[in-house]
């Protein structure tokens, strides 16, 4: 072996650092630690098959919201309106079935493709047209949409949903697999394909990494920004469908504060607030981590106030570690 070959081998074969570990295994490590901790604290109840399925089912809404939030954060922005989109889409869809007599399938399509996609599209248009930070735009639409929910429902729950709808969106496939889990997994699979195999998905990573360079490369910034927020709206509307199916009613307060869970799922899942970094499967694991913490703390008998404290600490820890160990990595 020549001196040049030896030098090249030494350069390429560098040591495995904590930054490498954080990049690859941080999310699954956090999930494993949470499962082990609660498994030790409540071994006879937490680790049962029924409870683990329940955790996944409860996490489906957080996962769906997180999947949509991922695209806003991927661009270095944020979408604070996902919880309000979830509530409004659910309320409007419920009223279409209860008051207008729409078939459940038609109502779902209208609720997701019309309400969810349109509101997300509107968010994207406002962000690109005004040039304001997404934080400001979506904070405003969050308040507007939540107000519309109260106005449309008269601040009362919309009940009396068709049994077929609740069974289809909130039941179990073949009596075994909860449909909310399937909806979340199918959505994650489609979005994984979009981000890894489609040009528009790769463009979103490039845009989030460096918008100016992406523009010079011929990527239409406005079009892809609108696409990202439209996807966020669709995912939030899907979460709304799952939520009203599980509750058999559309509550005007549904999803209040869930935008925090969505953001936490994305960041704990390894995405960067700086944009351009993240993977869909890790967002799914991030949503499961939220579900495990909520379920585990409830079983231990910890107050909901402390649950919020735990979530906040975990979010700060994840962002801090990303700042020091992951901010410079790119997909």
Buried (B, 14 or more C-beta within 10 A) or exposed (E): EEEEEEEEEEEEEEEEEEBEEBBEEBBBEBBEEBBEBBBEEBEEEBBEEEBBBBBBBBBBBBBBBBBBBBBBBBBBBBBBBBBBBBBBBBBBBBBBBBEEEBEBEEBBEBBBEBBBBBBBBBBBBBBBEEEEEBBEBBBBBBEEBBEBBBEBBEEEBBEEBBEEBBEBBBBBEEEEBBBBBEBBBEBBEEBBEBBEEEEBBBBBBBBBBBBEEBEEEEBBBEEBBBBBBBBBBBBBBBBBBBBBBBBBBBBBEBBEEBBBBBBBBBBBBBBBBBBBBBBBBBBBBBBBBBBBBBBBBEBEEBEEEEBEEBBEEBBEEBBEBBEEBBBEBEB
